[in-house]
Amino acid sequence: MTAQSQFTQFSADCKVDENGYFHLTGSFEVRANIIPSESELDQIVDLSEQIGQRVKQIIATATIQEADQRAAGLAQDVAPYCHKHGTRPFTIITPYGHLKVNRQRLRDTTTGKAFIPSAKLWKTAQNRHIVTALAQSACKAAQEISYRKSKERLADDARTESLLAHSTIWNLKQAEEERLEKAQQKLVKDVLKEHDKILDEHAAEENSCDSIIEKEFSEEIEEEAEAMYTYFTSEHHLRIMVSQ
């Protein structure tokens, strides 16, 4: 049995101080009709899940809105000729549901073009974005069960009728497989590159050793030749003196 609840008040506020810290405040008031029964504990746990879900949504929305305004402010600090030019609706799809926010637009007076600073900063699309945590969950679910069941599981976890479409889950899985393949190729390339570097270093060491050996061998020959020259010239000198 699910607890019958009514969210009479739920609010959150977020501000960024001069040091860049986010300050979050909020409050909520919930009325719940929990009937005394053997399922009472389960109803209470379910109620806390509902409240927690709602807390996540309002905190994330308030914080995203504030982060968006900060991005716009930073853009104006860098380019004072950019002026506020209204807002655009934006949907962020998270593991706990869809979040609706309005992102600040700026207009570049030198070009007449409008843009959304947070879209550039966060590298998101203009209208909709799936957060990394949800994309990873979708890929993991699609590896274990069918796309249809993955869709249902994600929606159940988010306590909503629908969160992602079948095609979206398929696209996410394909993108993740492509990313992993590229990462593996890069790893192999890096290993081979490091291997070639080690071989080159060994080759350089061998060449260096050959040079040293050759130099020592040449020096040894020169010393022996000099000694032989000294010996023979001395013997020859002695023979000349004796003959005289």
C-alpha positions in Angstrom: 0.0 0.0 0.0 1.2 3.5 -0.9 0.9 6.3 1.5 -1.6 9.0 0.4 0.3 12.2 0.6 -0.3 15.9 -0.2 2.6 18.3 -0.8 1.2 21.5 0.6 4.5 23.4 0.5 7.8 22.7 -1.1 10.4 25.3 -1.9 14.2 25.8 -2.3 16.5 28.7 -2.9 20.1 28.9 -4.1 22.6 31.7 -4.0 26.2 31.9 -5.0 28.4 34.0 -2.6 31.4 36.2 -3.6 33.7 33.2 -3.0 31.8 31.0 -5.5 30.1 28.8 -2.9 26.5 27.7 -3.4 24.2 28.3 -0.5 21.0 26.2 -0.5 18.0 26.7 1.7 14.6 25.2 1.5 11.5 24.0 3.3 8.7 21.6 2.9 5.4 20.6 4.4 3.7 17.3 3.7 0.4 15.8 4.8 0.2 12.1 4.7 -2.6 9.7 5.5 -0.9 6.5 6.8 -3.3 3.9 7.9 -2.3 1.8 10.9 -1.8 -1.7 9.5 0.9 -4.3 8.8 2.0 -2.2 5.9 2.5 0.9 7.9 6.3 0.7 7.9 6.3 0.2 4.1 4.0 3.3 3.7 6.4 5.4 5.8 9.4 4.3 3.7 7.5 5.0 0.5 6.5 8.4 1.8 10.2 9.3 2.5 11.1 8.1 -1.0 8.4 10.5 -2.4 9.7 13.4 -0.3 13.3 12.6 -1.2 12.5 12.5 -4.9 10.8 15.9 -4.7 13.7 17.4 -2.7 16.1 16.3 -5.4 14.0 17.9 -8.0 13.6 21.3 -6.4 17.2 21.5 -5.2 18.6 20.6 -8.6 16.2 23.1 -10.3 17.1 25.9 -8.0 20.8 25.2 -8.2 20.8 24.9 -12.0 19.0 28.2 -12.4 21.5 29.9 -10.2 24.5 28.3 -12.0 22.9 29.4 -15.3 22.8 33.0 -14.0 26.4 32.8 -12.9 27.4 31.6 -16.3 25.6 34.6 -17.9 27.3 37.0 -15.4 30.8 35.6 -16.2 30.1 36.0 -19.9 29.1 39.6 -19.4 32.3 40.2 -17.3 34.4 39.0 -20.2 32.2 40.7 -22.9 30.4 43.7 -21.5 28.9 44.4 -24.9 26.6 41.3 -24.4 23.3 42.2 -22.9 20.5 40.1 -21.4 18.0 39.0 -24.1 15.3 37.0 -22.4 15.3 33.4 -21.4 14.8 30.1 -23.1 13.0 27.0 -21.7 15.3 24.0 -21.1 14.6 20.4 -20.1 17.1 18.4 -18.1 16.4 14.7 -17.8 17.7 13.2 -14.6 17.4 9.8 -12.9 14.7 11.4 -10.8 12.6 13.0 -13.5 12.4 15.9 -15.9 13.5 19.3 -14.7 12.2 22.5 -16.4 14.4 25.5 -16.1 14.7 28.8 -18.0 18.2 29.7 -19.2 19.5 33.2 -19.7 20.1 34.4 -23.2 22.6 37.1 -24.1 22.7 39.2 -27.2 26.1 40.2 -28.7 25.6 43.8 -29.7 28.6 43.7 -32.1 27.1 40.9 -34.2 23.4 41.0 -33.3 23.5 37.3 -32.5 22.0 35.8 -29.3 23.4 32.8 -27.4 23.0 30.9 -24.1 26.2 31.1 -22.0 25.5 28.0 -19.9 24.8 26.0 -23.1 28.4 26.8 -24.2 29.9 26.3 -20.8 28.1 22.9 -20.1 28.3 21.8 -23.8 24.6 21.0 -23.9 22.0 21.2 -26.7 19.7 24.2 -26.8 16.5 22.5 -25.7 17.2 19.2 -23.9 20.0 17.4 -22.1 20.3 13.9 -20.5 22.6 14.0 -17.5 25.6 11.6 -17.4 24.2 9.6 -14.5 21.0 8.7 -16.3 22.8 7.9 -19.6 25.1 5.5 -17.7 22.0 3.9 -16.0 20.3 3.5 -19.3 23.3 1.8 -20.9 23.7 -0.5 -18.0 20.0 -1.5 -18.0 20.1 -2.0 -21.8 22.9 -4.5 -21.3 21.0 -6.5 -18.8 17.4 -6.4 -20.2 15.5 -5.4 -23.3 15.1 -1.8 -24.4 11.4 -1.9 -23.5 12.1 -3.2 -20.0 14.9 -0.7 -19.6 12.5 2.1 -20.4 10.1 0.8 -17.8 12.7 0.3 -15.1 14.1 3.9 -15.5 10.6 5.3 -15.4 9.8 3.3 -12.3 13.0 4.5 -10.6 12.1 8.1 -11.4 8.5 7.6 -10.3 7.1 8.8 -13.6 5.2 7.3 -16.4 7.9 7.9 -19.0 11.5 9.1 -18.8 13.3 8.0 -21.9 12.1 6.6 -25.3 13.2 3.2 -26.6 15.1 5.0 -29.4 16.9 7.3 -27.0 18.1 4.4 -24.9 19.3 2.6 -28.0 21.2 5.8 -29.2 22.8 6.2 -25.7 24.0 2.6 -25.8 25.4 2.9 -29.3 27.2 6.1 -28.3 28.6 4.5 -25.2 29.8 1.5 -27.2 31.5 3.9 -29.7 33.1 5.8 -26.9 34.4 2.6 -25.3 35.8 1.4 -28.6 37.6 4.7 -29.2 38.9 4.6 -25.6 40.2 1.1 -26.2 41.8 2.1 -29.5 43.5 5.0 -27.8 44.8 2.8 -25.1 46.2 0.3 -27.6 47.8 3.2 -29.5 49.3 4.7 -26.3 50.7 1.3 -25.3 52.3 0.8 -28.7 53.6 4.3 -28.7 55.2 3.7 -25.3 56.5 0.3 -26.5 58.2 2.0 -29.5 59.6 4.6 -27.2 61.2 2.0 -25.0 62.6 0.2 -28.1 64.1 3.4 -29.3 65.7 4.1 -25.9 67.2 0.6 -25.9 68.4 1.1 -29.5 70.0 4.4 -28.4 71.6 2.7 -25.4 73.0 -0.1 -27.7 74.4 2.4 -30.1 75.9 4.4 -27.2 77.5 1.2 -25.9 78.9 0.3 -29.3 80.4 3.8 -29.5 81.9 3.4 -26.1 83.3 0.0 -26.9 84.6 1.1 -30.3 86.3 4.1 -28.6 87.9 2.0 -25.9 89.0 -0.5 -28.5 90.6 2.2 -30.6 92.3 3.7 -27.6 93.6 0.3 -26.6 95.0 -0.3 -30.1 96.7 3.1 -30.1 98.3 2.4 -26.7 99.6 -1.0 -27.9 100.9 0.5 -31.1 102.6 3.3 -29.2 104.2 0.7 -26.8 105.4 -1.4 -29.7 106.8 1.6 -31.4 108.7 2.6 -28.3 110.0 -0.9 -27.8 111.2 -1.4 -31.3 112.7 2.0 -31.6 114.5 1.5 -28.3 115.8 -2.0 -29.4 116.9 -0.5 -32.7 118.6 2.3 -30.8 120.4 -0.2 -28.6 121.6 -2.2 -31.6 123.0 0.9 -33.2 124.9 1.8 -30.0 126.3 -1.8 -29.7 127.4 -1.9 -33.3 129.3 1.3 -32.9 
